[in-house]
Amino acid sequence: MPHAVARLRTARLARSAKPFLARGGPKGIRCSGCRLIPSHCMCALRPVVSTHAGMCLLMADIEPIKPSNTGWLIADVVADTFAFGWARTEVDPALLAQLSDPQWQPYVVFPNTFAEPSRVVSDVASTPPHRRPLFILLDGTWDEARKMFRKSPYLDRFPVLSLHPEQLSRYTLRRSQTEAHFCTAEVGAMCLDLAHDTQASQTLDAYLDVYTTRYLQAKQQRPVDLTDGAHVRLQELR
């Protein structure tokens, strides 16, 4: 069964006035499962990892159909991933229902400089014992994410989880305004680590590295190398 981001992608494409043509590959053909060109498909490497935490992706309009989107990778790894399109003027009722589900304790993952100090937390230690952490990730460009944070009043009742990683982003498929910004999958891996889903965190990191490696190999017309560091690390974790 397609995961939440794949379903959102299908719905977004159905609303498109014209076909979305991703660059690369023969006539733009890409695998529907991993979004890579067929010669570099990595569907067979998709890991299966159980997690205590869940992920809720709020995705800017065209994020689900971008081949370089890494929220897709989170949905590959974390079974309890929920994905919703974001719009300023309307809210998906299913999103509101998800955020009100008593099994979850939502956390909006965003820098503390944009939130009231009283909302900011640095870990999930205060999660009630009968609830599971649900990390809300604002998936879009940095400008889009800031807009989503400011203009989503239904998120105002939840704590803001502010991450303070020591490393710089390794993601190379898109340029960011600053090296301090991380791609969605990197943020997801940090959240899983905070929730003590260590195996899932490490696996998502390794899975992202393999995806990035294969994406660039395809772009540069180089064959897949199953013996490189990214593939070996993922295989060890699997």
C-alpha positions in Angstrom: 0.0 0.0 0.0 1.4 3.5 -0.9 2.5 5.5 2.1 1.1 8.9 3.1 3.5 11.0 1.0 3.0 8.8 -2.1 -0.8 9.2 -1.7 -0.4 13.0 -1.3 1.7 13.1 -4.4 -0.9 11.2 -6.4 -3.6 13.6 -5.2 -1.4 16.6 -6.0 -0.7 15.4 -9.5 -4.4 14.8 -10.1 -5.0 18.5 -9.4 -2.3 19.7 -11.8 -3.4 21.6 -14.9 -0.4 20.2 -16.8 1.9 17.2 -16.4 4.7 17.5 -13.9 8.0 16.7 -15.7 10.9 15.9 -13.5 14.3 16.5 -15.0 16.6 13.5 -15.7 16.1 10.0 -17.0 14.9 8.8 -20.4 11.9 11.1 -21.2 11.7 11.9 -17.5 10.8 8.3 -16.5 11.3 7.7 -12.8 10.4 4.8 -10.5 7.1 5.5 -8.8 8.4 3.9 -5.6 11.7 5.8 -5.0 11.6 8.6 -7.7 15.0 7.7 -9.1 15.5 6.7 -12.7 15.0 2.9 -13.2 18.8 2.1 -13.5 19.3 3.6 -10.0 16.1 2.4 -8.3 16.6 1.7 -4.6 13.2 0.2 -3.7 14.9 -3.1 -2.8 16.8 -1.3 -0.1 13.8 0.2 1.7 14.3 -0.5 5.4 11.7 -1.7 7.8 12.1 -0.2 11.3 9.7 0.0 14.2 9.3 3.3 16.0 7.6 4.6 19.1 7.4 8.1 17.7 5.4 9.2 14.7 5.9 11.9 12.0 3.3 14.4 10.7 4.5 16.2 7.5 2.9 19.5 6.6 3.9 19.9 3.0 4.1 23.0 0.9 2.1 22.8 -2.4 4.6 21.1 -4.8 6.9 19.3 -2.2 5.2 15.9 -2.7 6.0 15.9 -6.4 9.6 17.0 -6.2 12.1 14.1 -6.7 14.5 15.8 -4.3 11.9 15.9 -1.4 13.2 13.9 1.6 9.9 13.8 3.5 9.3 10.8 1.2 12.2 9.0 2.8 10.8 9.5 6.3 7.5 7.9 5.1 9.6 5.0 3.7 11.2 4.3 7.0 8.6 5.3 9.6 5.3 3.5 9.3 3.4 6.0 11.4 4.0 8.9 9.0 1.1 11.2 8.2 1.3 13.7 5.4 -1.0 16.7 4.6 -0.8 19.5 2.1 -0.7 23.0 3.6 -2.8 25.9 2.6 -3.2 29.3 4.3 -6.9 29.6 3.8 -8.1 26.0 4.6 -7.2 23.1 6.9 -7.6 19.5 6.1 -10.1 18.1 8.6 -8.1 14.9 8.7 -5.1 16.9 9.9 -7.1 18.4 12.8 -8.3 14.9 13.7 -4.8 13.5 13.6 -3.5 16.3 15.9 -6.4 15.6 18.4 -5.9 11.9 18.5 -5.2 11.2 22.3 -2.5 8.6 21.6 -0.2 11.3 20.3 1.6 14.3 21.9 2.4 16.6 19.0 5.5 18.7 18.9 6.0 21.4 16.2 9.7 21.2 15.2 11.0 24.7 14.5 13.7 27.1 15.7 13.1 28.7 19.1 13.8 32.2 17.8 10.3 32.2 16.1 8.3 31.0 19.1 7.1 32.3 22.4 9.6 31.2 25.0 6.9 29.5 27.0 6.2 27.1 24.2 9.8 26.0 23.6 11.2 22.7 24.6 14.5 21.0 23.8 13.5 17.4 24.3 10.4 15.1 24.6 10.9 14.1 28.2 7.7 15.7 29.2 5.6 13.5 26.9 2.9 11.8 29.1 3.5 8.1 29.6 0.3 7.1 27.8 1.1 9.2 24.7 3.6 8.9 21.8 5.6 11.8 20.4 4.3 13.1 17.1 6.8 15.3 15.4 5.2 18.0 13.1 7.7 18.8 10.3 7.0 21.8 8.1 8.2 20.5 4.7 9.1 23.2 2.2 11.7 25.8 1.5 12.8 27.9 4.4 10.6 30.8 3.4 7.6 28.4 3.0 8.3 26.8 6.4 8.3 30.2 8.1 5.0 31.1 6.5 3.5 27.8 7.5 4.7 28.4 11.1 3.2 31.9 11.3 -0.1 31.2 9.5 -1.2 27.9 11.1 -3.0 29.0 14.3 -4.1 25.4 14.9 -0.5 24.6 15.8 -0.3 27.3 18.4 -1.5 25.0 21.2 1.5 22.6 20.8 5.0 22.9 22.2 7.8 23.9 19.8 10.7 21.5 19.8 13.9 23.4 19.0 16.8 21.3 17.8 20.4 22.3 18.4 22.6 20.0 16.3 26.3 20.3 16.4 26.9 19.1 12.8 26.2 20.8 9.5 23.8 19.5 6.9 25.1 16.8 4.6 22.3 17.2 2.1 23.5 18.3 -1.3 20.6 18.0 -3.7 19.2 21.5 -2.9 21.0 24.7 -1.9 19.9 26.4 1.3 20.3 29.9 2.5 22.6 28.7 5.3 24.5 25.6 6.2 22.6 25.6 9.5 19.4 24.6 7.7 18.7 20.8 7.4 16.7 18.9 5.0 13.4 17.3 6.3 14.9 13.7 6.6 17.8 15.0 8.6 15.4 16.8 11.0 13.3 13.6 11.2 16.4 11.5 12.1 17.3 14.0 14.9 13.7 13.8 16.3 13.8 10.0 16.3 17.0 10.1 18.2 15.4 12.4 20.9 12.5 9.9 21.1 15.1 7.1 21.7 14.2 5.5 18.4 18.0 5.1 17.9 17.9 2.3 15.3 15.3 4.2 13.2 17.3 7.5 13.5 20.5 5.9 12.3 18.7 4.0 9.5 17.0 7.1 8.2 20.3 8.9 8.1 21.9 6.1 6.2 18.9 5.8 3.9 19.2 9.5 3.1 22.9 9.1 2.3 22.1 6.2 -0.1 19.3 8.2 -1.8 21.6 11.3 -2.2 24.4 9.1 -3.6 22.2 7.4 -6.1 20.5 10.6 -7.2 23.9 12.2 -7.9 25.2 9.1 -9.6 22.2 9.1 -11.9 22.6 12.8 -12.6 26.3 12.3 -13.5 25.6 9.1 -15.5 27.7 7.0 -13.2 26.7 3.4 -12.2 25.6 2.4 -8.7 28.4 1.3 -6.4 27.1 -1.1 -3.8 30.5 -1.1 -2.0 30.6 2.7 -1.2 30.3 3.9 2.3 26.7 4.9 2.1 25.5 1.5 0.9 27.7 -0.4 3.3 26.4 1.6 6.3 22.8 1.0 5.3 23.4 -2.7 4.8 25.0 -3.0 8.2 22.0 -1.3 9.9 19.5 -3.5 8.0 
